[in-house]
Amino acid sequence: MTIEIQNSSEKAPQNITENINEGKKIIETISRLKYEMARDYPLEKVPEDGDMYVAEYNADLERLAQSSRNTWFTAPWLFAECHLYRLLRSYFNQTKHWRGFDPFFAQKNETFKNSGAAVFQIASTMDQIEKEKDILKNDPEKLQALYREMIQMCLWGNATDLSLLTHMSHEDIERLQTVGKEAQQARKEFILLDNQDEAWEHISKLKGGRCDIVLDNSGFELFTDFVLADFFVTYTPYFSKIIFHPKLMPWFVSDVNPADFDETIKSMEADAFFAHAPSLEAKENLARMVSRWKKYIEDGTFTLATRMRDSNEDFIQMTKYWTAPWPYWNMEAQGPKAWDWLSKSELVIFKGDLNYRKLTGDTQWPVSTPFKDAIGPLAGSFPILSLRTNKADVAVGVSEEVARALDEKGERWRVSGKYALVSFLGRD
């Protein structure tokens, strides 16, 4: 059974006293958990709460206990983090009034509110691109120049950056084909593995294909994912359908769940959500863009994976996999519904740091290890484009010399978010 996620804007229950008492109990339980984590206690089992992967988490925990690696300081980091968020989910699930509640909703919503300036700017840019639509579809070189900018926007989209996507008239797009190349070269200092062109070589051979995006953060990053999806289906002939893959529970604080997907669209339609629009024209540009996205959602061009029409239960089973504790190496065996679906995709984009860690097994690879080797048995199953800013130790496909130079300068390049990796691997 999968429990529907609620957000904090929903109506409070009538029995306020009971609700408050349950809330206090949750706070007490989380306080105890924090105490135990800080003192390296053994991880507690996930209780039978009617939600996903109870037996699987507890079986893995039992295996760790057999090798004395079942405490918060000794368990593998990836497993311990996933286990933590699954435990948090269970604390809410075991109550009457807070069952399925998203404790991170308000934080996600507030963060997106603060992204208004960038949202309006990008919407205005997309309005400029709309005016060049007919020209773009018949000019692969201009499309490639825009593609590079879109990938940059989506790569760095977990930071609200007003430099993402400059205004683009016809002349601006032509300038990108020359000046943009120089800017891309300058950015290579921060993109330590850059397979953008290899990905484009694959994409530009497609016709009306399907792209799957395994999502990372909600809010502004999800907004940039929508923009990239819009670019693909509106301005190129290469894709006709985009499938968005969320999480089925509140996950790593900011990850997209189905309620966040809906809330992002609603928020951009609300007049008072963003504090100040720079102009009436900017508001109209955003409204037109969001209206186009809503049409795409209605006609199935954009689809949330949990709402696929063919067999909803299959897609729920597929989406569960994104909150399992395992690397993606053995997806075919451990998440067969996900593997089977993605194996038919023309491009699968994995967003963010956690997806990258799962792709590479969160393993201490030598930095020069090829991406293909690091993703193990998954390699070649389907075309993979990983867009990741570095916020954890694992990194592959990086020159030993580059890594050594950054280390000698004292750069925290593996974890600071200042550097990034764009990794592409095609289908066998």
Contacts in CASP RR format, 6 or more apart in sequence:
PFRMAT RR
TARGET T0000
AUTHOR 0000-0000-0000
METHOD contacts of the structure
MODEL  1
MTIEIQNSSEKAPQNITENINEGKKIIETISRLKYEMARDYPLEKVPEDG
DMYVAEYNADLERLAQSSRNTWFTAPWLFAECHLYRLLRSYFNQTKHWRG
FDPFFAQKNETFKNSGAAVFQIASTMDQIEKEKDILKNDPEKLQALYREM
IQMCLWGNATDLSLLTHMSHEDIERLQTVGKEAQQARKEFILLDNQDEAW
EHISKLKGGRCDIVLDNSGFELFTDFVLADFFVTYTPYFSKIIFHPKLMP
WFVSDVNPADFDETIKSMEADAFFAHAPSLEAKENLARMVSRWKKYIEDG
TFTLATRMRDSNEDFIQMTKYWTAPWPYWNMEAQGPKAWDWLSKSELVIF
KGDLNYRKLTGDTQWPVSTPFKDAIGPLAGSFPILSLRTNKADVAVGVSE
EVARALDEKGERWRVSGKYALVSFLGRD
1 50 0 8 1.000
1 51 0 8 1.000
2 51 0 8 1.000
2 52 0 8 1.000
2 248 0 8 1.000
2 316 0 8 1.000
2 320 0 8 1.000
3 50 0 8 1.000
3 51 0 8 1.000
3 93 0 8 1.000
3 99 0 8 1.000
3 100 0 8 1.000
3 249 0 8 1.000
4 100 0 8 1.000
5 100 0 8 1.000
5 101 0 8 1.000
5 102 0 8 1.000
5 248 0 8 1.000
5 249 0 8 1.000
5 250 0 8 1.000
5 257 0 8 1.000
5 258 0 8 1.000
5 259 0 8 1.000
6 100 0 8 1.000
6 101 0 8 1.000
6 102 0 8 1.000
6 259 0 8 1.000
7 102 0 8 1.000
7 105 0 8 1.000
7 259 0 8 1.000
7 263 0 8 1.000
8 101 0 8 1.000
8 102 0 8 1.000
8 105 0 8 1.000
8 106 0 8 1.000
9 105 0 8 1.000
12 19 0 8 1.000
13 19 0 8 1.000
13 97 0 8 1.000
15 97 0 8 1.000
18 96 0 8 1.000
18 97 0 8 1.000
19 97 0 8 1.000
19 98 0 8 1.000
22 95 0 8 1.000
22 96 0 8 1.000
22 97 0 8 1.000
22 98 0 8 1.000
23 95 0 8 1.000
23 98 0 8 1.000
25 95 0 8 1.000
26 91 0 8 1.000
26 92 0 8 1.000
26 95 0 8 1.000
26 98 0 8 1.000
29 91 0 8 1.000
30 88 0 8 1.000
30 91 0 8 1.000
33 44 0 8 1.000
33 87 0 8 1.000
36 44 0 8 1.000
36 72 0 8 1.000
37 72 0 8 1.000
37 84 0 8 1.000
40 71 0 8 1.000
40 72 0 8 1.000
40 73 0 8 1.000
40 74 0 8 1.000
41 71 0 8 1.000
41 72 0 8 1.000
42 65 0 8 1.000
42 70 0 8 1.000
42 71 0 8 1.000
43 61 0 8 1.000
43 64 0 8 1.000
43 70 0 8 1.000
43 71 0 8 1.000
43 72 0 8 1.000
43 75 0 8 1.000
43 80 0 8 1.000
43 83 0 8 1.000
44 87 0 8 1.000
45 57 0 8 1.000
45 58 0 8 1.000
45 61 0 8 1.000
46 53 0 8 1.000
46 54 0 8 1.000
46 57 0 8 1.000
46 58 0 8 1.000
46 83 0 8 1.000
46 86 0 8 1.000
46 87 0 8 1.000
46 90 0 8 1.000
47 54 0 8 1.000
47 90 0 8 1.000
47 94 0 8 1.000
48 54 0 8 1.000
49 89 0 8 1.000
49 90 0 8 1.000
49 93 0 8 1.000
49 94 0 8 1.000
50 93 0 8 1.000
51 89 0 8 1.000
51 90 0 8 1.000
51 93 0 8 1.000
51 249 0 8 1.000
52 248 0 8 1.000
52 249 0 8 1.000
52 320 0 8 1.000
52 323 0 8 1.000
53 86 0 8 1.000
53 320 0 8 1.000
53 323 0 8 1.000
53 324 0 8 1.000
53 325 0 8 1.000
56 324 0 8 1.000
56 325 0 8 1.000
57 82 0 8 1.000
57 83 0 8 1.000
57 86 0 8 1.000
57 325 0 8 1.000
60 79 0 8 1.000
60 325 0 8 1.000
61 70 0 8 1.000
61 83 0 8 1.000
64 70 0 8 1.000
64 75 0 8 1.000
64 76 0 8 1.000
64 79 0 8 1.000
68 74 0 8 1.000
69 75 0 8 1.000
69 76 0 8 1.000
72 80 0 8 1.000
75 83 0 8 1.000
76 362 0 8 1.000
77 362 0 8 1.000
78 325 0 8 1.000
78 327 0 8 1.000
78 357 0 8 1.000
78 358 0 8 1.000
78 361 0 8 1.000
78 362 0 8 1.000
79 325 0 8 1.000
81 252 0 8 1.000
82 323 0 8 1.000
82 324 0 8 1.000
82 325 0 8 1.000
83 325 0 8 1.000
85 249 0 8 1.000
85 250 0 8 1.000
85 251 0 8 1.000
85 252 0 8 1.000
85 323 0 8 1.000
86 249 0 8 1.000
86 323 0 8 1.000
86 325 0 8 1.000
88 103 0 8 1.000
88 250 0 8 1.000
89 100 0 8 1.000
89 249 0 8 1.000
89 250 0 8 1.000
92 98 0 8 1.000
92 99 0 8 1.000
92 100 0 8 1.000
92 101 0 8 1.000
92 103 0 8 1.000
93 99 0 8 1.000
93 100 0 8 1.000
100 249 0 8 1.000
102 250 0 8 1.000
102 257 0 8 1.000
102 259 0 8 1.000
103 250 0 8 1.000
104 250 0 8 1.000
104 253 0 8 1.000
104 254 0 8 1.000
105 250 0 8 1.000
105 259 0 8 1.000
105 260 0 8 1.000
105 263 0 8 1.000
107 253 0 8 1.000
107 254 0 8 1.000
108 218 0 8 1.000
108 219 0 8 1.000
108 253 0 8 1.000
108 254 0 8 1.000
108 260 0 8 1.000
109 263 0 8 1.000
109 267 0 8 1.000
111 219 0 8 1.000
111 220 0 8 1.000
111 254 0 8 1.000
112 218 0 8 1.000
112 219 0 8 1.000
112 220 0 8 1.000
112 223 0 8 1.000
112 264 0 8 1.000
112 267 0 8 1.000
113 267 0 8 1.000
113 273 0 8 1.000
113 274 0 8 1.000
113 275 0 8 1.000
114 160 0 8 1.000
115 160 0 8 1.000
115 219 0 8 1.000
115 220 0 8 1.000
115 223 0 8 1.000
115 274 0 8 1.000
116 274 0 8 1.000
116 275 0 8 1.000
117 160 0 8 1.000
117 162 0 8 1.000
117 278 0 8 1.000
118 160 0 8 1.000
118 161 0 8 1.000
118 162 0 8 1.000
118 164 0 8 1.000
118 220 0 8 1.000
119 220 0 8 1.000
119 223 0 8 1.000
119 268 0 8 1.000
119 274 0 8 1.000
119 286 0 8 1.000
120 274 0 8 1.000
120 277 0 8 1.000
120 278 0 8 1.000
120 282 0 8 1.000
120 283 0 8 1.000
120 285 0 8 1.000
120 286 0 8 1.000
121 162 0 8 1.000
121 164 0 8 1.000
121 165 0 8 1.000
121 282 0 8 1.000
122 153 0 8 1.000
122 164 0 8 1.000
122 165 0 8 1.000
122 223 0 8 1.000
122 224 0 8 1.000
122 227 0 8 1.000
123 282 0 8 1.000
123 285 0 8 1.000
123 286 0 8 1.000
123 289 0 8 1.000
124 167 0 8 1.000
124 281 0 8 1.000
124 282 0 8 1.000
124 285 0 8 1.000
125 165 0 8 1.000
125 166 0 8 1.000
125 167 0 8 1.000
125 168 0 8 1.000
126 227 0 8 1.000
126 230 0 8 1.000
126 285 0 8 1.000
126 289 0 8 1.000
127 285 0 8 1.000
127 288 0 8 1.000
127 289 0 8 1.000
128 167 0 8 1.000
128 168 0 8 1.000
128 169 0 8 1.000
128 172 0 8 1.000
129 136 0 8 1.000
129 146 0 8 1.000
129 168 0 8 1.000
129 173 0 8 1.000
129 231 0 8 1.000
129 235 0 8 1.000
130 234 0 8 1.000
130 288 0 8 1.000
131 169 0 8 1.000
131 170 0 8 1.000
132 142 0 8 1.000
132 168 0 8 1.000
132 169 0 8 1.000
132 170 0 8 1.000
132 173 0 8 1.000
133 234 0 8 1.000
133 235 0 8 1.000
135 142 0 8 1.000
135 170 0 8 1.000
136 142 0 8 1.000
136 143 0 8 1.000
136 146 0 8 1.000
136 173 0 8 1.000
136 235 0 8 1.000
136 236 0 8 1.000
137 143 0 8 1.000
137 235 0 8 1.000
137 236 0 8 1.000
137 237 0 8 1.000
140 204 0 8 1.000
141 177 0 8 1.000
142 173 0 8 1.000
142 174 0 8 1.000
142 176 0 8 1.000
142 177 0 8 1.000
143 204 0 8 1.000
143 235 0 8 1.000
143 236 0 8 1.000
144 200 0 8 1.000
144 204 0 8 1.000
145 173 0 8 1.000
145 176 0 8 1.000
145 177 0 8 1.000
145 180 0 8 1.000
146 168 0 8 1.000
146 173 0 8 1.000
146 176 0 8 1.000
146 231 0 8 1.000
146 235 0 8 1.000
147 196 0 8 1.000
147 200 0 8 1.000
147 203 0 8 1.000
147 231 0 8 1.000
147 236 0 8 1.000
148 176 0 8 1.000
148 180 0 8 1.000
148 184 0 8 1.000
148 196 0 8 1.000
148 200 0 8 1.000
149 165 0 8 1.000
149 166 0 8 1.000
149 168 0 8 1.000
149 176 0 8 1.000
149 180 0 8 1.000
150 165 0 8 1.000
150 227 0 8 1.000
150 228 0 8 1.000
150 231 0 8 1.000
151 196 0 8 1.000
151 199 0 8 1.000
151 228 0 8 1.000
151 387 0 8 1.000
151 422 0 8 1.000
152 164 0 8 1.000
152 184 0 8 1.000
152 187 0 8 1.000
153 164 0 8 1.000
153 165 0 8 1.000
153 224 0 8 1.000
153 227 0 8 1.000
153 228 0 8 1.000
154 224 0 8 1.000
154 225 0 8 1.000
154 227 0 8 1.000
154 228 0 8 1.000
154 349 0 8 1.000
154 351 0 8 1.000
154 387 0 8 1.000
155 191 0 8 1.000
155 387 0 8 1.000
155 388 0 8 1.000
155 389 0 8 1.000
155 420 0 8 1.000
155 422 0 8 1.000
156 164 0 8 1.000
156 389 0 8 1.000
156 420 0 8 1.000
157 164 0 8 1.000
157 220 0 8 1.000
157 221 0 8 1.000
157 224 0 8 1.000
158 216 0 8 1.000
158 217 0 8 1.000
158 220 0 8 1.000
158 221 0 8 1.000
158 352 0 8 1.000
158 389 0 8 1.000
159 389 0 8 1.000
160 220 0 8 1.000
164 224 0 8 1.000
165 227 0 8 1.000
166 172 0 8 1.000
168 176 0 8 1.000
184 196 0 8 1.000
188 194 0 8 1.000
190 418 0 8 1.000
190 419 0 8 1.000
190 420 0 8 1.000
191 419 0 8 1.000
191 420 0 8 1.000
191 421 0 8 1.000
191 422 0 8 1.000
192 390 0 8 1.000
192 395 0 8 1.000
192 397 0 8 1.000
192 398 0 8 1.000
192 399 0 8 1.000
192 402 0 8 1.000
192 403 0 8 1.000
192 413 0 8 1.000
192 419 0 8 1.000
192 420 0 8 1.000
192 421 0 8 1.000
193 371 0 8 1.000
193 396 0 8 1.000
193 397 0 8 1.000
193 398 0 8 1.000
193 421 0 8 1.000
193 422 0 8 1.000
193 423 0 8 1.000
194 422 0 8 1.000
195 371 0 8 1.000
195 385 0 8 1.000
195 422 0 8 1.000
195 423 0 8 1.000
195 424 0 8 1.000
196 422 0 8 1.000
196 424 0 8 1.000
198 424 0 8 1.000
199 347 0 8 1.000
199 385 0 8 1.000
199 422 0 8 1.000
199 424 0 8 1.000
202 347 0 8 1.000
202 383 0 8 1.000
202 424 0 8 1.000
202 426 0 8 1.000
203 236 0 8 1.000
203 238 0 8 1.000
203 347 0 8 1.000
204 238 0 8 1.000
206 238 0 8 1.000
206 239 0 8 1.000
206 346 0 8 1.000
206 347 0 8 1.000
207 237 0 8 1.000
207 238 0 8 1.000
208 237 0 8 1.000
208 238 0 8 1.000
208 239 0 8 1.000
208 240 0 8 1.000
208 241 0 8 1.000
209 238 0 8 1.000
209 239 0 8 1.000
209 240 0 8 1.000
209 241 0 8 1.000
209 346 0 8 1.000
210 239 0 8 1.000
210 240 0 8 1.000
210 241 0 8 1.000
210 242 0 8 1.000
210 243 0 8 1.000
210 344 0 8 1.000
210 345 0 8 1.000
210 346 0 8 1.000
210 347 0 8 1.000
211 229 0 8 1.000
211 232 0 8 1.000
211 239 0 8 1.000
211 241 0 8 1.000
211 242 0 8 1.000
211 243 0 8 1.000
211 345 0 8 1.000
211 346 0 8 1.000
211 347 0 8 1.000
211 348 0 8 1.000
211 349 0 8 1.000
212 242 0 8 1.000
212 243 0 8 1.000
212 245 0 8 1.000
212 305 0 8 1.000
212 341 0 8 1.000
212 342 0 8 1.000
212 345 0 8 1.000
212 347 0 8 1.000
212 348 0 8 1.000
212 349 0 8 1.000
213 225 0 8 1.000
213 228 0 8 1.000
213 229 0 8 1.000
213 242 0 8 1.000
213 243 0 8 1.000
213 244 0 8 1.000
213 245 0 8 1.000
213 348 0 8 1.000
213 349 0 8 1.000
213 351 0 8 1.000
214 245 0 8 1.000
214 322 0 8 1.000
214 348 0 8 1.000
214 349 0 8 1.000
214 350 0 8 1.000
214 351 0 8 1.000
214 355 0 8 1.000
215 222 0 8 1.000
215 225 0 8 1.000
215 244 0 8 1.000
215 245 0 8 1.000
215 246 0 8 1.000
215 247 0 8 1.000
215 255 0 8 1.000
215 256 0 8 1.000
215 351 0 8 1.000
216 255 0 8 1.000
216 256 0 8 1.000
216 351 0 8 1.000
216 352 0 8 1.000
216 353 0 8 1.000
216 354 0 8 1.000
216 355 0 8 1.000
217 254 0 8 1.000
217 255 0 8 1.000
217 256 0 8 1.000
217 351 0 8 1.000
217 352 0 8 1.000
218 254 0 8 1.000
218 255 0 8 1.000
218 256 0 8 1.000
218 257 0 8 1.000
218 260 0 8 1.000
218 261 0 8 1.000
218 263 0 8 1.000
218 264 0 8 1.000
219 254 0 8 1.000
219 256 0 8 1.000
219 260 0 8 1.000
219 264 0 8 1.000
221 351 0 8 1.000
222 256 0 8 1.000
222 260 0 8 1.000
222 261 0 8 1.000
222 264 0 8 1.000
223 264 0 8 1.000
223 268 0 8 1.000
225 244 0 8 1.000
225 351 0 8 1.000
226 264 0 8 1.000
226 293 0 8 1.000
226 302 0 8 1.000
228 349 0 8 1.000
229 242 0 8 1.000
229 244 0 8 1.000
229 302 0 8 1.000
230 289 0 8 1.000
230 292 0 8 1.000
230 293 0 8 1.000
230 296 0 8 1.000
232 238 0 8 1.000
232 239 0 8 1.000
232 242 0 8 1.000
233 239 0 8 1.000
233 240 0 8 1.000
233 241 0 8 1.000
233 242 0 8 1.000
233 296 0 8 1.000
233 301 0 8 1.000
233 302 0 8 1.000
234 292 0 8 1.000
239 346 0 8 1.000
239 347 0 8 1.000
240 301 0 8 1.000
241 300 0 8 1.000
241 301 0 8 1.000
241 303 0 8 1.000
242 296 0 8 1.000
242 301 0 8 1.000
242 302 0 8 1.000
242 303 0 8 1.000
243 303 0 8 1.000
243 304 0 8 1.000
243 305 0 8 1.000
243 308 0 8 1.000
243 345 0 8 1.000
244 256 0 8 1.000
244 261 0 8 1.000
244 302 0 8 1.000
244 303 0 8 1.000
244 304 0 8 1.000
244 305 0 8 1.000
245 305 0 8 1.000
245 318 0 8 1.000
245 319 0 8 1.000
245 322 0 8 1.000
246 255 0 8 1.000
246 256 0 8 1.000
246 257 0 8 1.000
246 258 0 8 1.000
246 260 0 8 1.000
246 261 0 8 1.000
246 304 0 8 1.000
246 305 0 8 1.000
246 306 0 8 1.000
246 319 0 8 1.000
246 322 0 8 1.000
247 255 0 8 1.000
247 256 0 8 1.000
247 257 0 8 1.000
247 319 0 8 1.000
247 322 0 8 1.000
247 323 0 8 1.000
248 257 0 8 1.000
248 258 0 8 1.000
248 306 0 8 1.000
248 316 0 8 1.000
248 319 0 8 1.000
248 320 0 8 1.000
248 322 0 8 1.000
248 323 0 8 1.000
249 257 0 8 1.000
249 323 0 8 1.000
250 257 0 8 1.000
251 257 0 8 1.000
251 322 0 8 1.000
251 323 0 8 1.000
252 354 0 8 1.000
255 354 0 8 1.000
258 304 0 8 1.000
258 306 0 8 1.000
258 307 0 8 1.000
261 304 0 8 1.000
265 290 0 8 1.000
265 293 0 8 1.000
265 294 0 8 1.000
265 297 0 8 1.000
267 273 0 8 1.000
268 286 0 8 1.000
268 290 0 8 1.000
269 287 0 8 1.000
269 290 0 8 1.000
277 283 0 8 1.000
277 286 0 8 1.000
293 302 0 8 1.000
295 301 0 8 1.000
296 302 0 8 1.000
297 303 0 8 1.000
305 315 0 8 1.000
305 318 0 8 1.000
305 319 0 8 1.000
305 341 0 8 1.000
306 312 0 8 1.000
306 315 0 8 1.000
306 316 0 8 1.000
306 319 0 8 1.000
307 315 0 8 1.000
308 314 0 8 1.000
308 315 0 8 1.000
314 337 0 8 1.000
315 337 0 8 1.000
315 341 0 8 1.000
317 337 0 8 1.000
318 335 0 8 1.000
318 337 0 8 1.000
318 338 0 8 1.000
318 341 0 8 1.000
319 338 0 8 1.000
321 331 0 8 1.000
321 334 0 8 1.000
321 335 0 8 1.000
321 337 0 8 1.000
321 338 0 8 1.000
322 338 0 8 1.000
324 334 0 8 1.000
324 335 0 8 1.000
326 334 0 8 1.000
326 358 0 8 1.000
327 357 0 8 1.000
327 358 0 8 1.000
327 359 0 8 1.000
327 360 0 8 1.000
327 361 0 8 1.000
327 362 0 8 1.000
328 358 0 8 1.000
328 359 0 8 1.000
328 361 0 8 1.000
328 375 0 8 1.000
328 378 0 8 1.000
329 361 0 8 1.000
329 375 0 8 1.000
329 376 0 8 1.000
329 377 0 8 1.000
329 378 0 8 1.000
330 377 0 8 1.000
331 338 0 8 1.000
331 339 0 8 1.000
331 342 0 8 1.000
331 378 0 8 1.000
331 381 0 8 1.000
332 339 0 8 1.000
332 377 0 8 1.000
332 378 0 8 1.000
332 381 0 8 1.000
339 381 0 8 1.000
342 348 0 8 1.000
342 381 0 8 1.000
342 382 0 8 1.000
343 381 0 8 1.000
343 382 0 8 1.000
344 382 0 8 1.000
345 382 0 8 1.000
345 383 0 8 1.000
346 383 0 8 1.000
347 383 0 8 1.000
347 385 0 8 1.000
348 382 0 8 1.000
348 383 0 8 1.000
348 384 0 8 1.000
348 385 0 8 1.000
349 385 0 8 1.000
349 386 0 8 1.000
349 387 0 8 1.000
350 356 0 8 1.000
350 359 0 8 1.000
350 384 0 8 1.000
350 385 0 8 1.000
350 386 0 8 1.000
350 387 0 8 1.000
350 388 0 8 1.000
351 387 0 8 1.000
351 388 0 8 1.000
352 386 0 8 1.000
352 387 0 8 1.000
352 388 0 8 1.000
352 389 0 8 1.000
353 388 0 8 1.000
353 389 0 8 1.000
353 390 0 8 1.000
353 391 0 8 1.000
353 392 0 8 1.000
355 386 0 8 1.000
355 388 0 8 1.000
356 386 0 8 1.000
356 388 0 8 1.000
356 392 0 8 1.000
356 394 0 8 1.000
356 421 0 8 1.000
356 423 0 8 1.000
357 392 0 8 1.000
357 394 0 8 1.000
359 374 0 8 1.000
359 375 0 8 1.000
359 378 0 8 1.000
359 384 0 8 1.000
359 386 0 8 1.000
360 371 0 8 1.000
360 374 0 8 1.000
360 375 0 8 1.000
360 394 0 8 1.000
360 396 0 8 1.000
361 374 0 8 1.000
361 394 0 8 1.000
362 392 0 8 1.000
362 394 0 8 1.000
363 374 0 8 1.000
363 394 0 8 1.000
364 393 0 8 1.000
364 394 0 8 1.000
365 373 0 8 1.000
365 374 0 8 1.000
365 394 0 8 1.000
365 395 0 8 1.000
365 396 0 8 1.000
366 400 0 8 1.000
367 395 0 8 1.000
367 396 0 8 1.000
367 397 0 8 1.000
367 398 0 8 1.000
367 399 0 8 1.000
367 400 0 8 1.000
367 403 0 8 1.000
368 396 0 8 1.000
368 397 0 8 1.000
368 398 0 8 1.000
368 399 0 8 1.000
368 400 0 8 1.000
368 403 0 8 1.000
369 396 0 8 1.000
369 397 0 8 1.000
370 396 0 8 1.000
370 397 0 8 1.000
371 386 0 8 1.000
371 396 0 8 1.000
371 397 0 8 1.000
371 423 0 8 1.000
371 424 0 8 1.000
371 425 0 8 1.000
372 379 0 8 1.000
372 380 0 8 1.000
372 425 0 8 1.000
373 379 0 8 1.000
373 396 0 8 1.000
374 396 0 8 1.000
374 397 0 8 1.000
375 384 0 8 1.000
375 425 0 8 1.000
378 384 0 8 1.000
379 425 0 8 1.000
379 428 0 8 1.000
380 425 0 8 1.000
380 426 0 8 1.000
380 427 0 8 1.000
380 428 0 8 1.000
381 427 0 8 1.000
381 428 0 8 1.000
382 426 0 8 1.000
382 427 0 8 1.000
383 424 0 8 1.000
383 425 0 8 1.000
383 426 0 8 1.000
383 427 0 8 1.000
384 423 0 8 1.000
384 424 0 8 1.000
384 425 0 8 1.000
384 426 0 8 1.000
385 422 0 8 1.000
385 423 0 8 1.000
385 424 0 8 1.000
386 421 0 8 1.000
386 422 0 8 1.000
386 423 0 8 1.000
386 424 0 8 1.000
387 420 0 8 1.000
387 422 0 8 1.000
388 420 0 8 1.000
388 421 0 8 1.000
388 422 0 8 1.000
388 423 0 8 1.000
389 417 0 8 1.000
389 418 0 8 1.000
389 419 0 8 1.000
389 420 0 8 1.000
390 413 0 8 1.000
390 414 0 8 1.000
390 415 0 8 1.000
390 416 0 8 1.000
390 417 0 8 1.000
390 418 0 8 1.000
390 419 0 8 1.000
390 420 0 8 1.000
390 421 0 8 1.000
391 415 0 8 1.000
391 416 0 8 1.000
391 417 0 8 1.000
392 414 0 8 1.000
392 415 0 8 1.000
393 414 0 8 1.000
393 415 0 8 1.000
394 414 0 8 1.000
395 403 0 8 1.000
395 414 0 8 1.000
395 421 0 8 1.000
396 421 0 8 1.000
396 423 0 8 1.000
397 421 0 8 1.000
397 423 0 8 1.000
398 421 0 8 1.000
403 413 0 8 1.000
406 413 0 8 1.000
406 419 0 8 1.000
407 413 0 8 1.000
411 418 0 8 1.000
411 419 0 8 1.000
412 418 0 8 1.000
413 419 0 8 1.000
END
